[in-house]
Amino acid sequence: MRYSIVSALLATLVVAGCGPKPEVGSDVIKIGSVAPLTGPQAHLGKDNENGARLAVDEINAKGLVLGGKPVKLELIGEDDQADPKTGTVVAQKLVDMGVAGVIGHLNSGTTIPASKLYFDAGIPQISPSATAIAYTAQGYKTAYRVMTNDEQQGKVLGQFAVNSMGAKKVAIIDDRTAYGQGLADEFEKAAKAAGAAVVAREFTSDRATDFTAILTSIKSKSPDVLFFGGMDPQGGPMAQQMKRLGLNAKFLGGDGIQNGNFIKLAGAEAEGAVASLPGQPLDAMPGGAGFKQRFEAKFGPIQVYAPYAYDAVYVLVDAMKRADSAEPAKVVAALPKTDLQGVTGQIRFDKKGDTTGGSVTLYQVKNGAWVVLETVK
């Protein structure tokens, strides 16, 4: 990066409570990407980062001009370890670096507290995978997401449990994260509305691996379906342990378990499990086939959220182009008018920053692989 002496001096001046703005005249535009890059969810976090990186590489290869001069994007990858406290530390670091925008965070539990810091600094934030309703309900004009939220996902899951899985009695376990508990709450409301009785509501943590006590208690209630609100590092062992205990309920979860790692962790006991994922199946996405080819040639198999991280970068850069600037305030002002054909579909935002016109797809593990059951729009 090249700086003039004046620009370098200006970059060191920080107004109290705010991070520095991107350097005026700089030919490098920094974009943050935040996800768990270490720990049990690292496979998902790296998937997000790689999706964002593919978009950055493509945009740089095509050339980007802002304010009449060529610029390059630089993706700054940060690891929040799926931990809310670490997430805010990382967010402040990006604010202090003067990033022009942030792609992330992956988890709702880290996205929500970090969003306050980005809002205070006036930095646009686009999450590819945080689905908790609370994220965009805060009223922050800097907060956006390109994936359907849990209100719609939970409703679809609750109705599917009753109408398609035949559930009259359901048990619910969540991991007490913003994502897991929020999705479980929405599932519970929808399942009750559809006519099911909730016979047990239990919770664990996003670090646990032994669920014997909870599952033993639930077994005595004889539920038809057990819903888990959480991620695959817990969902896989949970599905395995419930089968070993003779708990014959059907296993149902959200997007947190809809990946290959869940099948790997659950082993043969994954068979028959059902999970949802906001959006269409990759092969049905408008740009899904081409994205898969480009991504896998560079990074290997897609986990879950990479197409959304990819689209999030293009949404951010599209706003920059329309603003003809990477200045965060101008980008934030341009984001509400987004109307972009992405890999995942047509991307527009409502007044809260949620994507409009979303769908939810249900999958089931058959013969050791996730297969599509149906897409609900």
C-alpha positions in Angstrom: 0.0 0.0 0.0 1.3 3.5 -0.9 0.7 6.5 1.4 1.5 10.1 1.1 3.0 11.7 4.2 -0.1 13.6 4.9 -2.3 10.5 4.5 -0.1 8.6 6.8 -0.4 11.3 9.5 -4.1 11.5 9.1 -4.5 7.7 9.4 -3.0 7.9 12.9 -5.6 10.3 14.2 -8.5 8.5 15.7 -11.6 10.3 17.0 -12.5 9.1 20.5 -14.8 6.1 20.2 -14.4 5.7 16.5 -12.0 3.8 14.3 -10.0 5.5 11.5 -11.6 5.9 8.1 -10.1 4.1 5.0 -7.1 6.2 3.9 -8.0 8.9 1.4 -6.1 8.3 -1.8 -5.2 4.7 -0.9 -5.1 2.2 -3.7 -6.0 -0.7 -1.4 -9.4 -1.1 0.1 -9.5 -3.4 3.1 -12.4 -5.7 3.8 -12.8 -7.7 6.9 -13.9 -11.4 6.9 -14.7 -12.9 10.3 -15.5 -16.5 11.2 -14.2 -19.3 13.4 -11.0 -20.3 11.8 -9.9 -22.5 14.7 -11.9 -24.9 16.9 -14.8 -27.3 16.2 -16.4 -24.9 13.6 -13.2 -24.1 11.7 -14.4 -26.1 8.7 -17.4 -23.7 8.4 -15.4 -20.6 9.1 -12.8 -21.4 6.5 -15.6 -22.1 4.0 -16.9 -18.6 4.6 -13.5 -17.0 4.2 -12.8 -18.9 1.0 -16.1 -17.9 -0.5 -15.2 -14.2 0.3 -11.7 -14.7 -1.0 -12.9 -16.1 -4.3 -15.0 -13.0 -4.9 -12.2 -10.7 -4.0 -9.8 -12.5 -6.3 -12.3 -12.3 -9.2 -13.0 -8.6 -8.6 -9.3 -7.8 -8.5 -8.7 -9.7 -11.6 -11.4 -7.9 -13.5 -10.3 -4.5 -12.2 -12.2 -2.1 -9.9 -12.2 1.6 -10.3 -13.5 4.0 -7.6 -13.3 7.8 -7.7 -11.7 7.6 -11.1 -8.7 5.5 -10.0 -7.9 1.8 -10.0 -8.1 0.1 -6.6 -7.4 -3.3 -5.2 -9.4 -5.2 -2.5 -7.5 -6.8 0.4 -9.4 -9.4 2.4 -8.4 -9.4 6.1 -9.4 -12.7 7.6 -9.9 -12.8 11.3 -10.7 -15.7 13.7 -13.5 -15.1 16.3 -13.4 -18.7 17.5 -17.3 -18.7 17.5 -16.9 -16.9 20.8 -18.9 -13.6 21.5 -16.1 -12.0 23.5 -13.4 -12.8 21.0 -15.8 -11.6 18.3 -15.9 -8.1 19.8 -12.1 -8.0 20.2 -11.7 -8.9 16.5 -14.4 -6.4 15.5 -12.6 -3.6 17.3 -9.4 -4.6 15.6 -11.0 -4.3 12.2 -12.5 -1.0 13.1 -9.1 0.3 14.2 -7.6 -0.9 10.9 -10.1 1.2 9.0 -11.7 -1.5 7.0 -14.3 -0.3 4.4 -16.7 -3.1 5.3 -17.0 -6.5 7.0 -18.2 -9.9 5.7 -19.4 -11.7 8.8 -19.5 -12.9 11.3 -20.5 -16.6 10.8 -22.4 -17.2 14.0 -25.3 -15.1 15.3 -23.8 -15.2 18.7 -20.7 -13.3 17.5 -22.4 -11.3 14.8 -24.8 -9.6 17.2 -22.4 -8.1 19.8 -19.9 -7.2 17.0 -22.6 -5.4 15.1 -22.8 -2.6 17.8 -19.1 -1.8 17.2 -19.5 -1.7 13.5 -22.6 0.5 13.9 -20.8 2.9 16.2 -18.0 3.2 13.7 -20.3 3.5 10.7 -18.9 0.5 9.0 -21.2 -1.7 6.8 -21.5 -5.3 7.9 -23.0 -8.1 5.7 -23.3 -11.5 7.3 -23.5 -14.5 5.0 -24.8 -16.9 7.7 -26.0 -15.2 10.9 -29.7 -16.1 10.9 -30.9 -14.9 14.4 -33.8 -12.5 14.2 -32.2 -10.2 16.8 -29.3 -9.3 14.4 -31.3 -7.0 12.2 -34.0 -6.2 14.8 -31.6 -3.8 16.5 -32.2 -1.1 14.0 -28.6 -0.7 13.0 -28.4 0.9 9.5 -25.0 -0.8 9.0 -26.3 -4.4 9.5 -27.3 -6.6 6.6 -27.5 -10.3 5.7 -27.8 -12.3 2.5 -29.4 -15.4 4.1 -33.0 -15.9 5.2 -33.5 -15.4 9.0 -34.7 -17.9 11.6 -38.3 -16.7 11.7 -38.9 -18.2 8.3 -36.6 -21.2 8.8 -38.1 -22.1 12.2 -41.6 -21.8 10.8 -40.8 -24.2 7.9 -39.1 -26.7 10.3 -42.0 -26.7 12.8 -44.6 -27.2 10.1 -42.5 -29.9 8.4 -42.1 -31.8 11.7 -45.8 -32.1 12.1 -47.1 -32.2 8.5 -44.4 -34.3 6.8 -42.7 -36.2 9.7 -46.0 -37.0 11.5 -44.9 -35.5 14.8 -47.5 -35.4 17.5 -45.0 -35.0 20.3 -41.7 -33.2 19.9 -38.7 -32.7 22.2 -36.3 -29.7 21.7 -32.7 -29.2 22.7 -30.8 -26.0 22.0 -27.2 -25.0 22.6 -28.0 -21.6 24.3 -26.3 -19.6 21.6 -28.2 -16.8 19.9 -28.6 -19.0 16.8 -29.5 -22.3 18.5 -31.9 -20.9 21.1 -33.5 -18.5 18.6 -34.1 -21.1 16.0 -35.4 -23.5 18.7 -37.9 -20.8 19.9 -39.2 -20.3 16.4 -39.5 -24.1 15.8 -41.4 -24.5 19.0 -43.9 -21.8 18.1 -44.5 -23.3 14.7 -44.7 -26.9 15.9 -47.3 -25.9 18.5 -49.3 -23.9 16.0 -49.3 -26.9 13.7 -50.7 -29.1 16.5 -47.8 -30.8 18.1 -47.2 -31.0 21.9 -43.7 -30.1 23.2 -43.0 -32.8 25.7 -39.5 -31.6 26.6 -37.4 -28.5 26.2 -33.7 -28.9 27.3 -30.5 -27.1 26.7 -26.8 -27.8 26.5 -23.8 -25.7 25.3 -21.9 -25.2 22.1 -18.9 -26.9 23.7 -20.5 -30.1 25.0 -20.0 -33.6 23.6 -21.9 -35.8 26.1 -25.7 -35.6 26.0 -26.5 -38.9 27.7 -28.3 -37.3 30.7 -30.5 -35.0 28.6 -31.3 -37.8 26.1 -32.1 -40.3 28.8 -34.6 -37.8 30.3 -36.2 -37.1 26.9 -36.4 -40.9 26.1 -39.0 -41.3 28.9 -41.3 -38.7 27.1 -41.4 -40.8 23.9 -41.2 -37.9 21.4 -41.8 -38.6 17.7 -39.2 -35.9 16.7 -36.2 -34.5 18.5 -35.3 -31.0 17.2 -31.8 -29.7 17.9 -31.0 -26.0 17.6 -27.2 -25.8 17.3 -24.2 -26.8 15.1 -22.7 -30.0 13.8 -20.0 -30.5 16.5 -22.8 -31.1 18.9 -25.5 -32.4 16.5 -23.4 -35.3 15.2 -22.6 -36.8 18.6 -26.1 -36.2 19.8 -27.6 -38.1 16.9 -25.2 -40.9 17.6 -25.9 -41.1 21.3 -29.7 -41.0 21.0 -29.6 -44.1 18.7 -27.3 -45.9 21.2 -29.7 -45.1 24.0 -32.7 -46.5 22.0 -34.3 -43.1 21.6 -36.2 -43.7 18.4 -37.3 -40.2 17.7 -36.6 -38.8 14.3 -33.7 -36.3 14.4 -34.3 -32.8 13.0 -32.1 -29.7 12.9 -31.4 -26.4 11.1 -28.6 -25.2 8.9 -26.1 -25.6 11.6 -26.0 -29.4 11.0 -26.7 -29.5 7.3 -23.1 -30.3 6.2 -20.8 -33.3 5.7 -19.2 -33.0 9.1 -22.5 -33.8 10.8 -22.5 -37.1 8.8 -18.9 -37.8 9.6 -19.5 -37.2 13.4 -22.8 -39.1 13.6 -21.6 -42.0 11.4 -24.2 -44.6 10.5 -26.6 -42.9 13.0 -26.9 -39.9 10.7 -29.1 -41.9 8.4 -32.6 -40.5 8.2 -31.7 -37.2 9.9 -33.4 -34.1 8.4 -32.1 -30.5 8.3 -32.9 -27.3 6.7 -30.8 -24.7 4.9 -32.0 -21.2 3.9 -32.0 -20.7 0.2 -32.1 -23.1 -2.7 -29.9 -26.1 -3.2 -26.6 -25.2 -4.8 -27.4 -26.9 -8.1 -30.7 -24.9 -8.3 -29.1 -21.5 -7.5 -28.8 -19.2 -10.6 -25.1 -19.3 -10.5 -24.6 -22.4 -8.4 -23.0 -24.7 -11.0 -20.4 -22.2 -12.1 -19.6 -21.2 -8.5 -19.1 -24.8 -7.5 -16.7 -25.4 -10.4 -14.6 -22.2 -9.6 -14.7 -22.7 -5.9 -13.8 -26.4 -5.8 -11.0 -26.0 -8.3 -9.4 -23.5 -5.9 -10.4 -24.6 -2.4 -12.0 -28.1 -2.5 -15.5 -29.2 -1.5 -18.0 -26.5 -0.4 -19.2 -26.9 3.2 -22.3 -24.7 3.5 -22.1 -21.0 3.5 -19.4 -20.2 0.9 -21.9 -19.1 -1.9 -23.4 -16.6 0.6 -20.0 -15.2 1.6 -19.2 -14.8 -2.1 -22.4 -12.9 -2.7 -21.9 -10.8 0.4 -18.6 -9.4 -1.1 -20.3 -8.7 -4.4 -23.1 -6.9 -2.6 -20.6 -4.7 -0.7 -18.6 -3.9 -3.9 -21.8 -3.2 -5.8 -22.7 -0.6 -3.2 -19.1 0.9 -3.5 -19.5 1.1 -7.3 -22.9 2.9 -7.0 -21.4 5.2 -4.4 -18.2 5.6 -6.5 -16.4 5.4 -3.2 -15.2 3.0 -0.5 -16.0 5.6 2.2 -18.1 3.6 4.7 -20.8 6.3 5.1 -21.4 6.4 1.4 -21.4 2.6 1.1 -24.0 2.4 3.9 -26.2 4.9 2.2 -26.1 2.9 -1.1 -26.8 -0.6 0.5 -30.6 -0.2 0.9 -30.9 0.2 -2.9 -29.2 -3.1 -3.6 -30.7 -5.1 -6.5 -28.1 -7.6 -7.5 -28.3 -11.0 -9.3 -26.0 -13.1 -7.1 -25.0 -16.8 -7.2 -27.6 -17.5 -4.6 -30.4 -15.5 -6.2 -31.7 -12.0 -6.6 -30.5 -10.0 -3.6 -32.6 -7.1 -2.3 -33.0 -5.9 1.3 -36.0 -4.8 3.4 -35.9 -1.9 5.8 -34.3 -4.0 8.5 -31.5 -5.2 6.3 -32.9 -8.7 5.8 -32.9 -10.3 2.4 -36.3 -10.5 0.7 -38.0 -13.3 -1.1 -36.0 -16.0 0.6 -36.7 -19.8 0.6 -35.8 -22.7 2.8 -34.7 -26.2 1.6 -35.1 -29.4 3.6 -32.6 -32.2 3.2 -32.4 -35.8 4.5 -29.4 -38.1 5.0 -29.8 -41.0 2.7 -27.1 -43.6 2.1 -24.6 -41.4 3.8 -25.3 -38.1 1.9 -27.6 -35.2 2.2 -30.3 -35.3 -0.5 -33.0 -32.7 -1.2 -36.5 -33.3 0.0 -38.2 -30.0 -0.9 -37.8 -26.2 -1.1 -40.3 -24.0 0.6 -40.7 -20.4 -0.7 
